[in-house]
Amino acid sequence: MSSKSPLIDRFQRTISYARIAVTSRCNLRCTYCMSEEHECHSSVGHPDTLKTADVALLIRILAGLGVRKIRFTGGEPLLRNDIAELVRTAKDTVGIETVSLTTNGVLLHKHLDGLRKAGLDALNLSIDTLDRERYRAITRRDVFEQVKANLDTLLASKTIPVKLNVVMMRGINSDEIAEFMEFTREHAVTVRFMELQPFDDHQIWKTGRFLGLDKIQELLREIYPELLHHRGRSTEYFSFSLSGYEGSAAIIPAYTRNFCSQCNRIRITSEGTVISCLYDKQGIELLPLLQRNAGIDEISDLFRTAVHQKPEDGRNQGEGENLRTSMSEIGG
């Protein structure tokens, strides 16, 4: 089979979106993601496995296989000093149409200008509260003021479309829905209220903090009866806006709704493993091929093998012992 023919799985889903975790390191320790004692490979001093040239090669190969969208994730991707270079490389790759990034925003002041000049198309910023003390409790780090200042600078620049990722947790930040909605009054941002997922490093999933789609909708409508519902797409199917507001909101039912039938994604971990499904714990090791300078055809075949193994419904096949410990291991 030609190395240029598109990636299509056994269920006729075309893979056009790649999420690349460029590091497993993170400068926060959020209670729904990574414990303070998370494995040592996530420490700030650990070198990233995928080198700049590796990522560039993989993007070029993926583009040749029909991938059109690249998202850089982590860990925290802004811990990579070469992140703007990676964005520029992706933007310059023939076939890639959209390049985006997900960040916690702590280091955004160091990289924003470089990302803007590199042509970043969109940025998702994870911020689960607008209260400093609550932020410290959730992330175990006292950096809220820096993150908020970076967010304000980002919004004021009006150069990169912004989405705010807000993981909703019962009794933790569920009383801040109105504050986040008011953020959309004067800012053209999309606030995405996200369901908690069971990839929390054994921290809070079993403590009753889960807040589902129906309850989030109920809370929104109690405060804003005039809320306008829009038919969204993909995971943002539940989209809302308020008349006269610049931005909008969406609910991401990451746990209560199954989007497997629409999945067009492939993931590459920072340790050089190809993951065809969020619930696949093993994946296929790509790093050995990179280390021995394998050819494009051989690497393309590995991507095809991974996509061929993609289950029709990963969530139903990925329960129990196969669940990943932390989202930092896979990049979301």
BALOBA-1460 file (C-alpha; in Angstrom, 3 decimals):
// residues 332
<rec num="1" residu="m" x="0.000" y="0.000" z="0.000"/>
<rec num="2" residu="s" x="1.256" y="3.489" z="-0.856"/>
<rec num="3" residu="s" x="2.699" y="5.535" z="1.992"/>
<rec num="4" residu="k" x="0.504" y="8.364" z="0.692"/>
<rec num="5" residu="s" x="-2.888" y="6.628" z="0.898"/>
<rec num="6" residu="p" x="-5.075" y="7.897" z="3.792"/>
<rec num="7" residu="l" x="-5.423" y="6.318" z="7.202"/>
<rec num="8" residu="i" x="-8.788" y="4.545" z="7.341"/>
<rec num="9" residu="d" x="-9.650" y="2.075" z="10.086"/>
<rec num="10" residu="r" x="-11.642" y="-1.163" z="9.843"/>
<rec num="11" residu="f" x="-14.875" y="0.742" z="10.491"/>
<rec num="12" residu="q" x="-14.327" y="3.229" z="7.666"/>
<rec num="13" residu="r" x="-13.371" y="6.123" z="9.928"/>
<rec num="14" residu="t" x="-10.806" y="8.387" z="8.292"/>
<rec num="15" residu="i" x="-8.052" y="9.534" z="10.659"/>
<rec num="16" residu="s" x="-7.340" y="13.205" z="10.013"/>
<rec num="17" residu="y" x="-6.367" y="14.504" z="13.473"/>
<rec num="18" residu="a" x="-3.182" y="13.779" z="15.435"/>
<rec num="19" residu="r" x="-2.565" y="14.787" z="19.044"/>
<rec num="20" residu="i" x="1.142" y="14.829" z="19.849"/>
<rec num="21" residu="a" x="2.228" y="14.909" z="23.490"/>
<rec num="22" residu="v" x="5.578" y="16.642" z="23.320"/>
<rec num="23" residu="t" x="6.334" y="16.077" z="27.015"/>
<rec num="24" residu="s" x="4.959" y="14.153" z="29.981"/>
<rec num="25" residu="r" x="6.318" y="16.765" z="32.374"/>
<rec num="26" residu="c" x="3.981" y="19.221" z="34.061"/>
<rec num="27" residu="n" x="4.471" y="22.183" z="36.366"/>
<rec num="28" residu="l" x="1.099" y="21.635" z="38.070"/>
<rec num="29" residu="r" x="-0.267" y="18.652" z="40.002"/>
<rec num="30" residu="c" x="-4.013" y="18.887" z="39.441"/>
<rec num="31" residu="t" x="-6.136" y="16.693" z="41.657"/>
<rec num="32" residu="y" x="-8.011" y="15.263" z="38.661"/>
<rec num="33" residu="c" x="-4.890" y="14.424" z="36.658"/>
<rec num="34" residu="m" x="-1.534" y="13.935" z="38.343"/>
<rec num="35" residu="s" x="-0.671" y="13.209" z="41.952"/>
<rec num="36" residu="e" x="2.177" y="15.003" z="43.702"/>
<rec num="37" residu="e" x="4.054" y="11.697" z="43.780"/>
<rec num="38" residu="h" x="3.483" y="10.886" z="40.096"/>
<rec num="39" residu="e" x="6.156" y="8.700" z="38.498"/>
<rec num="40" residu="c" x="9.625" y="10.208" z="38.317"/>
<rec num="41" residu="h" x="9.610" y="10.346" z="34.518"/>
<rec num="42" residu="s" x="7.242" y="13.271" z="34.841"/>
<rec num="43" residu="s" x="9.706" y="15.344" z="36.856"/>
<rec num="44" residu="v" x="10.772" y="18.697" z="35.446"/>
<rec num="45" residu="g" x="14.365" y="17.532" z="35.070"/>
<rec num="46" residu="h" x="13.515" y="14.580" z="32.828"/>
<rec num="47" residu="p" x="14.556" y="15.004" z="29.175"/>
<rec num="48" residu="d" x="11.802" y="14.644" z="26.599"/>
<rec num="49" residu="t" x="12.037" y="11.506" z="24.499"/>
<rec num="50" residu="l" x="10.815" y="12.894" z="21.178"/>
<rec num="51" residu="k" x="13.358" y="15.301" z="19.754"/>
<rec num="52" residu="t" x="12.537" y="18.284" z="17.557"/>
<rec num="53" residu="a" x="13.590" y="16.416" z="14.423"/>
<rec num="54" residu="d" x="11.523" y="13.370" z="15.444"/>
<rec num="55" residu="v" x="8.371" y="15.440" z="15.796"/>
<rec num="56" residu="a" x="9.011" y="17.172" z="12.468"/>
<rec num="57" residu="l" x="9.454" y="13.827" z="10.705"/>
<rec num="58" residu="l" x="6.293" y="12.376" z="12.237"/>
<rec num="59" residu="i" x="4.230" y="15.398" z="11.244"/>
<rec num="60" residu="r" x="5.497" y="15.157" z="7.680"/>
<rec num="61" residu="i" x="4.624" y="11.453" z="7.516"/>
<rec num="62" residu="l" x="1.195" y="11.978" z="9.088"/>
<rec num="63" residu="a" x="0.423" y="14.763" z="6.621"/>
<rec num="64" residu="g" x="1.242" y="12.370" z="3.808"/>
<rec num="65" residu="l" x="-1.240" y="9.909" z="5.327"/>
<rec num="66" residu="g" x="-4.060" y="12.424" z="5.284"/>
<rec num="67" residu="v" x="-3.784" y="14.010" z="8.730"/>
<rec num="68" residu="r" x="-4.883" y="17.634" z="8.484"/>
<rec num="69" residu="k" x="-4.988" y="18.785" z="12.101"/>
<rec num="70" residu="i" x="-2.186" y="18.702" z="14.685"/>
<rec num="71" residu="r" x="-2.615" y="19.493" z="18.378"/>
<rec num="72" residu="f" x="0.390" y="19.721" z="20.677"/>
<rec num="73" residu="t" x="-0.308" y="18.543" z="24.200"/>
<rec num="74" residu="g" x="1.526" y="17.273" z="27.278"/>
<rec num="75" residu="g" x="2.035" y="17.175" z="30.183"/>
<rec num="76" residu="e" x="2.564" y="20.873" z="29.714"/>
<rec num="77" residu="p" x="3.836" y="21.581" z="26.179"/>
<rec num="78" residu="l" x="5.184" y="25.026" z="27.097"/>
<rec num="79" residu="l" x="7.873" y="23.281" z="29.136"/>
<rec num="80" residu="r" x="9.428" y="22.546" z="25.742"/>
<rec num="81" residu="n" x="11.726" y="25.434" z="24.806"/>
<rec num="82" residu="d" x="11.257" y="24.509" z="21.155"/>
<rec num="83" residu="i" x="7.446" y="24.627" z="21.204"/>
<rec num="84" residu="a" x="7.204" y="27.638" z="18.870"/>
<rec num="85" residu="e" x="9.609" y="25.897" z="16.475"/>
<rec num="86" residu="l" x="7.407" y="22.795" z="16.517"/>
<rec num="87" residu="v" x="4.338" y="24.909" z="15.744"/>
<rec num="88" residu="r" x="6.132" y="26.595" z="12.857"/>
<rec num="89" residu="t" x="7.294" y="23.243" z="11.523"/>
<rec num="90" residu="a" x="3.739" y="21.905" z="11.570"/>
<rec num="91" residu="k" x="2.395" y="25.061" z="9.923"/>
<rec num="92" residu="d" x="5.006" y="24.773" z="7.178"/>
<rec num="93" residu="t" x="4.192" y="21.121" z="6.478"/>
<rec num="94" residu="v" x="2.289" y="20.637" z="3.236"/>
<rec num="95" residu="g" x="-1.136" y="19.146" z="3.979"/>
<rec num="96" residu="i" x="-1.462" y="20.359" z="7.576"/>
<rec num="97" residu="e" x="-4.349" y="22.821" z="7.757"/>
<rec num="98" residu="t" x="-4.728" y="23.520" z="11.483"/>
<rec num="99" residu="v" x="-2.195" y="23.607" z="14.311"/>
<rec num="100" residu="s" x="-3.397" y="24.063" z="17.883"/>
<rec num="101" residu="l" x="-2.082" y="23.679" z="21.413"/>
<rec num="102" residu="t" x="-3.426" y="22.910" z="24.885"/>
<rec num="103" residu="t" x="-1.696" y="24.550" z="27.853"/>
<rec num="104" residu="n" x="-2.210" y="25.378" z="31.508"/>
<rec num="105" residu="g" x="-0.985" y="28.896" z="30.751"/>
<rec num="106" residu="v" x="1.652" y="29.144" z="33.473"/>
<rec num="107" residu="l" x="4.475" y="29.845" z="31.006"/>
<rec num="108" residu="l" x="2.442" y="31.529" z="28.304"/>
<rec num="109" residu="h" x="4.133" y="34.905" z="28.844"/>
<rec num="110" residu="k" x="7.413" y="33.340" z="27.705"/>
<rec num="111" residu="h" x="6.022" y="31.801" z="24.541"/>
<rec num="112" residu="l" x="3.008" y="33.818" z="23.373"/>
<rec num="113" residu="d" x="4.902" y="36.060" z="20.963"/>
<rec num="114" residu="g" x="6.756" y="33.104" z="19.482"/>
<rec num="115" residu="l" x="3.567" y="31.072" z="19.092"/>
<rec num="116" residu="r" x="1.807" y="33.975" z="17.441"/>
<rec num="117" residu="k" x="4.659" y="34.506" z="14.984"/>
<rec num="118" residu="a" x="4.798" y="30.758" z="14.295"/>
<rec num="119" residu="g" x="1.175" y="30.901" z="13.132"/>
<rec num="120" residu="l" x="-0.614" y="28.968" z="15.876"/>
<rec num="121" residu="d" x="-4.263" y="28.620" z="14.794"/>
<rec num="122" residu="a" x="-5.932" y="28.013" z="18.163"/>
<rec num="123" residu="l" x="-5.136" y="27.669" z="21.841"/>
<rec num="124" residu="n" x="-6.988" y="25.838" z="24.613"/>
<rec num="125" residu="l" x="-6.138" y="27.091" z="28.086"/>
<rec num="126" residu="s" x="-7.015" y="24.896" z="31.063"/>
<rec num="127" residu="i" x="-8.253" y="26.914" z="34.049"/>
<rec num="128" residu="d" x="-10.774" y="25.370" z="36.438"/>
<rec num="129" residu="t" x="-11.429" y="28.295" z="38.755"/>
<rec num="130" residu="l" x="-11.191" y="32.071" z="38.869"/>
<rec num="131" residu="d" x="-10.352" y="32.078" z="42.570"/>
<rec num="132" residu="r" x="-6.720" y="32.119" z="43.684"/>
<rec num="133" residu="e" x="-7.049" y="29.933" z="46.777"/>
<rec num="134" residu="r" x="-9.249" y="27.445" z="45.008"/>
<rec num="135" residu="y" x="-6.784" y="27.333" z="42.126"/>
<rec num="136" residu="r" x="-4.006" y="26.508" z="44.563"/>
<rec num="137" residu="a" x="-6.101" y="23.735" z="46.105"/>
<rec num="138" residu="i" x="-6.868" y="22.174" z="42.710"/>
<rec num="139" residu="t" x="-3.395" y="22.499" z="41.161"/>
<rec num="140" residu="r" x="-1.253" y="22.391" z="44.334"/>
<rec num="141" residu="r" x="0.634" y="25.405" z="42.992"/>
<rec num="142" residu="d" x="0.253" y="29.106" z="43.841"/>
<rec num="143" residu="v" x="0.493" y="30.490" z="40.294"/>
<rec num="144" residu="f" x="-3.034" y="31.747" z="39.663"/>
<rec num="145" residu="e" x="-2.029" y="35.391" z="39.313"/>
<rec num="146" residu="q" x="0.484" y="34.530" z="36.614"/>
<rec num="147" residu="v" x="-2.000" y="32.368" z="34.722"/>
<rec num="148" residu="k" x="-4.735" y="35.011" z="34.932"/>
<rec num="149" residu="a" x="-2.336" y="37.728" z="33.754"/>
<rec num="150" residu="n" x="-1.278" y="35.528" z="30.834"/>
<rec num="151" residu="l" x="-4.902" y="34.857" z="29.943"/>
<rec num="152" residu="d" x="-5.708" y="38.575" z="30.026"/>
<rec num="153" residu="t" x="-2.734" y="39.293" z="27.749"/>
<rec num="154" residu="l" x="-3.774" y="36.527" z="25.375"/>
<rec num="155" residu="l" x="-7.338" y="37.816" z="25.122"/>
<rec num="156" residu="a" x="-6.218" y="41.417" z="24.725"/>
<rec num="157" residu="s" x="-3.955" y="40.462" z="21.819"/>
<rec num="158" residu="k" x="-6.918" y="39.055" z="19.857"/>
<rec num="159" residu="t" x="-4.485" y="37.197" z="17.628"/>
<rec num="160" residu="i" x="-5.207" y="33.551" z="18.507"/>
<rec num="161" residu="p" x="-8.702" y="32.037" z="18.972"/>
<rec num="162" residu="v" x="-9.078" y="30.880" z="22.581"/>
<rec num="163" residu="k" x="-11.026" y="28.173" z="24.359"/>
<rec num="164" residu="l" x="-11.046" y="27.747" z="28.115"/>
<rec num="165" residu="n" x="-11.118" y="24.155" z="29.382"/>
<rec num="166" residu="v" x="-12.913" y="23.957" z="32.729"/>
<rec num="167" residu="v" x="-13.147" y="20.533" z="34.379"/>
<rec num="168" residu="m" x="-16.331" y="20.681" z="36.445"/>
<rec num="169" residu="m" x="-16.265" y="19.067" z="39.877"/>
<rec num="170" residu="r" x="-19.166" y="18.873" z="42.280"/>
<rec num="171" residu="g" x="-18.566" y="20.911" z="45.407"/>
<rec num="172" residu="i" x="-15.213" y="22.189" z="44.146"/>
<rec num="173" residu="n" x="-15.898" y="24.640" z="41.319"/>
<rec num="174" residu="s" x="-19.515" y="23.935" z="40.349"/>
<rec num="175" residu="d" x="-20.561" y="27.269" z="41.878"/>
<rec num="176" residu="e" x="-18.441" y="29.207" z="39.358"/>
<rec num="177" residu="i" x="-20.499" y="28.501" z="36.241"/>
<rec num="178" residu="a" x="-21.913" y="32.027" z="36.200"/>
<rec num="179" residu="e" x="-18.468" y="33.595" z="36.573"/>
<rec num="180" residu="f" x="-17.169" y="31.658" z="33.603"/>
<rec num="181" residu="m" x="-20.253" y="32.489" z="31.539"/>
<rec num="182" residu="e" x="-19.755" y="36.164" z="32.329"/>
<rec num="183" residu="f" x="-16.252" y="35.787" z="30.943"/>
<rec num="184" residu="t" x="-17.895" y="35.370" z="27.534"/>
<rec num="185" residu="r" x="-19.764" y="38.685" z="27.797"/>
<rec num="186" residu="e" x="-16.899" y="40.790" z="26.468"/>
<rec num="187" residu="h" x="-14.474" y="38.130" z="25.233"/>
<rec num="188" residu="a" x="-14.897" y="36.047" z="22.099"/>
<rec num="189" residu="v" x="-13.863" y="32.847" z="23.866"/>
<rec num="190" residu="t" x="-15.518" y="29.473" z="24.126"/>
<rec num="191" residu="v" x="-15.759" y="28.230" z="27.707"/>
<rec num="192" residu="r" x="-15.861" y="24.445" z="27.645"/>
<rec num="193" residu="f" x="-17.338" y="22.862" z="30.761"/>
<rec num="194" residu="m" x="-15.827" y="19.377" z="30.818"/>
<rec num="195" residu="e" x="-16.868" y="16.248" z="32.649"/>
<rec num="196" residu="l" x="-14.332" y="14.655" z="34.953"/>
<rec num="197" residu="q" x="-12.748" y="11.472" z="33.583"/>
<rec num="198" residu="p" x="-11.370" y="8.450" z="35.478"/>
<rec num="199" residu="f" x="-7.739" y="9.254" z="34.570"/>
<rec num="200" residu="d" x="-6.971" y="11.080" z="37.812"/>
<rec num="201" residu="d" x="-3.982" y="9.134" z="39.175"/>
<rec num="202" residu="h" x="-6.244" y="7.512" z="41.790"/>
<rec num="203" residu="q" x="-7.128" y="10.814" z="43.448"/>
<rec num="204" residu="i" x="-10.761" y="12.004" z="43.375"/>
<rec num="205" residu="w" x="-12.731" y="9.929" z="40.848"/>
<rec num="206" residu="k" x="-14.355" y="7.797" z="43.544"/>
<rec num="207" residu="t" x="-15.134" y="10.669" z="45.935"/>
<rec num="208" residu="g" x="-18.420" y="11.817" z="44.420"/>
<rec num="209" residu="r" x="-16.998" y="14.875" z="42.670"/>
<rec num="210" residu="f" x="-18.278" y="13.876" z="39.228"/>
<rec num="211" residu="l" x="-20.658" y="16.395" z="37.653"/>
<rec num="212" residu="g" x="-22.401" y="15.144" z="34.541"/>
<rec num="213" residu="l" x="-23.785" y="16.785" z="31.430"/>
<rec num="214" residu="d" x="-27.391" y="16.897" z="32.661"/>
<rec num="215" residu="k" x="-26.477" y="18.574" z="35.945"/>
<rec num="216" residu="i" x="-24.211" y="21.103" z="34.227"/>
<rec num="217" residu="q" x="-27.035" y="21.973" z="31.828"/>
<rec num="218" residu="e" x="-29.435" y="22.275" z="34.753"/>
<rec num="219" residu="l" x="-27.114" y="24.668" z="36.588"/>
<rec num="220" residu="l" x="-26.665" y="26.771" z="33.467"/>
<rec num="221" residu="r" x="-30.399" y="27.054" z="32.805"/>
<rec num="222" residu="e" x="-31.188" y="27.896" z="36.419"/>
<rec num="223" residu="i" x="-28.943" y="30.948" z="36.124"/>
<rec num="224" residu="y" x="-29.618" y="31.752" z="32.472"/>
<rec num="225" residu="p" x="-33.141" y="30.685" z="31.409"/>
<rec num="226" residu="e" x="-32.608" y="32.609" z="28.158"/>
<rec num="227" residu="l" x="-29.634" y="30.465" z="27.201"/>
<rec num="228" residu="l" x="-29.585" y="29.726" z="23.473"/>
<rec num="229" residu="h" x="-28.797" y="26.155" z="22.483"/>
<rec num="230" residu="h" x="-26.860" y="25.577" z="19.269"/>
<rec num="231" residu="r" x="-26.201" y="22.317" z="17.508"/>
<rec num="232" residu="g" x="-22.462" y="21.967" z="17.777"/>
<rec num="233" residu="r" x="-20.158" y="19.310" z="16.392"/>
<rec num="234" residu="s" x="-17.973" y="16.504" z="17.652"/>
<rec num="235" residu="t" x="-17.402" y="16.689" z="21.422"/>
<rec num="236" residu="e" x="-18.842" y="20.223" z="21.491"/>
<rec num="237" residu="y" x="-22.278" y="18.989" z="20.449"/>
<rec num="238" residu="f" x="-23.853" y="20.762" z="23.440"/>
<rec num="239" residu="s" x="-23.114" y="24.413" z="22.647"/>
<rec num="240" residu="f" x="-24.714" y="27.518" z="24.132"/>
<rec num="241" residu="s" x="-24.611" y="31.289" z="23.949"/>
<rec num="242" residu="l" x="-26.287" y="34.320" z="25.457"/>
<rec num="243" residu="s" x="-27.728" y="37.109" z="23.335"/>
<rec num="244" residu="g" x="-25.364" y="40.062" z="23.247"/>
<rec num="245" residu="y" x="-22.381" y="38.108" z="24.583"/>
<rec num="246" residu="e" x="-19.212" y="37.986" z="22.510"/>
<rec num="247" residu="g" x="-18.309" y="34.391" z="23.345"/>
<rec num="248" residu="s" x="-20.065" y="31.089" z="23.883"/>
<rec num="249" residu="a" x="-20.042" y="27.974" z="26.036"/>
<rec num="250" residu="a" x="-20.011" y="24.253" z="25.429"/>
<rec num="251" residu="i" x="-20.348" y="21.132" z="27.543"/>
<rec num="252" residu="i" x="-17.920" y="18.304" z="26.823"/>
<rec num="253" residu="p" x="-19.599" y="15.088" z="28.026"/>
<rec num="254" residu="a" x="-16.315" y="13.202" z="28.054"/>
<rec num="255" residu="y" x="-17.657" y="10.425" z="30.255"/>
<rec num="256" residu="t" x="-21.450" y="10.209" z="29.938"/>
<rec num="257" residu="r" x="-21.477" y="10.307" z="26.137"/>
<rec num="258" residu="n" x="-19.627" y="7.961" z="23.836"/>
<rec num="259" residu="f" x="-18.075" y="9.625" z="20.775"/>
<rec num="260" residu="c" x="-16.213" y="6.548" z="19.545"/>
<rec num="261" residu="s" x="-18.254" y="6.289" z="16.343"/>
<rec num="262" residu="q" x="-17.039" y="9.757" z="15.311"/>
<rec num="263" residu="c" x="-13.403" y="9.342" z="16.360"/>
<rec num="264" residu="n" x="-10.913" y="10.613" z="13.786"/>
<rec num="265" residu="r" x="-7.891" y="10.805" z="16.110"/>
<rec num="266" residu="i" x="-4.563" y="9.183" z="16.581"/>
<rec num="267" residu="r" x="-2.246" y="10.017" z="19.479"/>
<rec num="268" residu="i" x="1.506" y="9.968" z="19.924"/>
<rec num="269" residu="t" x="2.837" y="9.971" z="23.463"/>
<rec num="270" residu="s" x="5.947" y="11.865" z="24.551"/>
<rec num="271" residu="e" x="7.679" y="8.512" z="25.006"/>
<rec num="272" residu="g" x="7.211" y="7.581" z="21.371"/>
<rec num="273" residu="t" x="4.162" y="5.332" z="21.438"/>
<rec num="274" residu="v" x="1.306" y="5.463" z="18.940"/>
<rec num="275" residu="i" x="-2.113" y="5.270" z="20.591"/>
<rec num="276" residu="s" x="-5.102" y="4.730" z="18.331"/>
<rec num="277" residu="c" x="-7.660" y="4.970" z="21.143"/>
<rec num="278" residu="l" x="-7.848" y="6.930" z="24.387"/>
<rec num="279" residu="y" x="-8.633" y="3.691" z="26.215"/>
<rec num="280" residu="d" x="-5.763" y="1.715" z="24.708"/>
<rec num="281" residu="k" x="-3.151" y="1.320" z="27.441"/>
<rec num="282" residu="q" x="-0.489" y="-0.436" z="25.380"/>
<rec num="283" residu="g" x="-0.258" y="1.220" z="21.988"/>
<rec num="284" residu="i" x="2.568" y="0.468" z="19.559"/>
<rec num="285" residu="e" x="6.137" y="1.590" z="20.199"/>
<rec num="286" residu="l" x="7.328" y="4.020" z="17.571"/>
<rec num="287" residu="l" x="10.547" y="5.104" z="19.254"/>
<rec num="288" residu="p" x="12.708" y="2.125" z="18.122"/>
<rec num="289" residu="l" x="12.006" y="3.031" z="14.502"/>
<rec num="290" residu="l" x="13.027" y="6.630" z="15.088"/>
<rec num="291" residu="q" x="16.176" y="5.569" z="16.919"/>
<rec num="292" residu="r" x="17.374" y="3.461" z="14.019"/>
<rec num="293" residu="n" x="16.362" y="6.011" z="11.378"/>
<rec num="294" residu="a" x="13.687" y="3.851" z="9.800"/>
<rec num="295" residu="g" x="12.305" y="4.934" z="6.438"/>
<rec num="296" residu="i" x="9.048" y="6.731" z="5.767"/>
<rec num="297" residu="d" x="7.337" y="3.601" z="4.456"/>
<rec num="298" residu="e" x="8.153" y="1.587" z="7.577"/>
<rec num="299" residu="i" x="6.916" y="4.320" z="9.905"/>
<rec num="300" residu="s" x="3.802" y="4.757" z="7.744"/>
<rec num="301" residu="d" x="3.110" y="1.038" z="8.042"/>
<rec num="302" residu="l" x="3.324" y="1.302" z="11.826"/>
<rec num="303" residu="f" x="0.702" y="4.062" z="11.786"/>
<rec num="304" residu="r" x="-1.480" y="1.872" z="9.572"/>
<rec num="305" residu="t" x="-1.113" y="-1.054" z="11.971"/>
<rec num="306" residu="a" x="-2.099" y="1.156" z="14.903"/>
<rec num="307" residu="v" x="-5.152" y="2.469" z="13.077"/>
<rec num="308" residu="h" x="-6.111" y="-1.063" z="12.005"/>
<rec num="309" residu="q" x="-6.173" y="-2.017" z="15.699"/>
<rec num="310" residu="k" x="-8.459" y="0.877" z="16.584"/>
<rec num="311" residu="p" x="-11.580" y="-0.613" z="18.249"/>
<rec num="312" residu="e" x="-15.064" y="0.255" z="17.088"/>
<rec num="313" residu="d" x="-15.992" y="1.256" z="20.641"/>
<rec num="314" residu="g" x="-12.896" y="1.806" z="22.750"/>
<rec num="315" residu="r" x="-14.635" y="2.731" z="25.983"/>
<rec num="316" residu="n" x="-16.522" y="-0.527" z="26.245"/>
<rec num="317" residu="q" x="-13.318" y="-2.452" z="25.590"/>
<rec num="318" residu="g" x="-11.107" y="-0.310" z="27.778"/>
<rec num="319" residu="e" x="-12.641" y="-0.574" z="31.217"/>
<rec num="320" residu="g" x="-11.055" y="-1.978" z="34.332"/>
<rec num="321" residu="e" x="-7.349" y="-2.713" z="34.454"/>
<rec num="322" residu="n" x="-6.723" y="-1.245" z="31.005"/>
<rec num="323" residu="l" x="-7.542" y="2.290" z="32.103"/>
<rec num="324" residu="r" x="-4.648" y="4.709" z="32.066"/>
<rec num="325" residu="t" x="-3.590" y="6.211" z="35.353"/>
<rec num="326" residu="s" x="-3.174" y="9.834" z="34.296"/>
<rec num="327" residu="m" x="-4.073" y="11.931" z="31.258"/>
<rec num="328" residu="s" x="-0.518" y="13.262" z="31.389"/>
<rec num="329" residu="e" x="0.586" y="9.895" z="30.022"/>
<rec num="330" residu="i" x="-1.303" y="10.360" z="26.778"/>
<rec num="331" residu="g" x="-1.941" y="14.070" z="26.358"/>
<rec num="332" residu="g" x="-5.731" y="14.015" z="26.418"/>
